[in-house]
Amino acid sequence: MPKPFSRLVIATHNAGKLREFAGLLGHLIPEITSAGSLGLPVPEETGTTFIENATLKARAAAEATGSLALADDSGLCIHTLNGDPGVYSADWAEPGKNFQAAIARIQKEMGDAPDRSAHFTCVLVLCWPDGRTESVEGRVEGSIAREMRGTGGHGYDPIFIPDGDTRTFAEMGETEKNRISHRGNATKLLLEKFAALL
């Protein structure tokens, strides 16, 4: 690991996400912390694309800490809803991150539409203190179930059925889901590039 990048700041205030990335990248970089742990403010996500918002978060963390920073932005894109909720996936669950309400809204807006196809997207952005960035994008194709199924996962997992399976993400174990998920796919791409990028 070339110096001075002995520390990676994950641009998140989500402790679970910090643990996830620490587990995935901890063998490559000795110290992994988060924007939340460092008391950094949450930047306003003013972008209209996943890469814009991920870049905004990564750059804010890199500039504030002088460290290499990693951010992700992800969402559920439903084809019959013209890609919604997409980059606004978290906003549909506000206030209070009420994803049951967001799922109810999706089911209402989709109605009996025969096209249930959808995909999850995750963009990861690495940002250096000098402002240079590199990004990867992971996707998983699937469809929207007509009712919520399963008790695992989080967010929209209870209604997303990945292609090639009949179960929703919420009906899968975490390890199995991560092997095929959008975030899992993006992380694989990042790991393939990580050493060369540094």
Secondary structure, 3 states (H helix, E strand, C coil): CCCCCCEEEECCCCHHHHHHHHHHHCCCCCEEEECCCCCCCCCCCCCCCHHHHHHHHHHHHHHHHCCEEEEEEEEEEEHHHCCCEHHHCCHHHCCCCCHHHHHHHHHHHHCCCCCCEEEEEEEEEEECCCCCEEEEEEEEEEEECCCCCCCCCCCCHHHEEECCCCCCHHHCCHHHHHHHCHHHHHHHHHHHHHHHHC
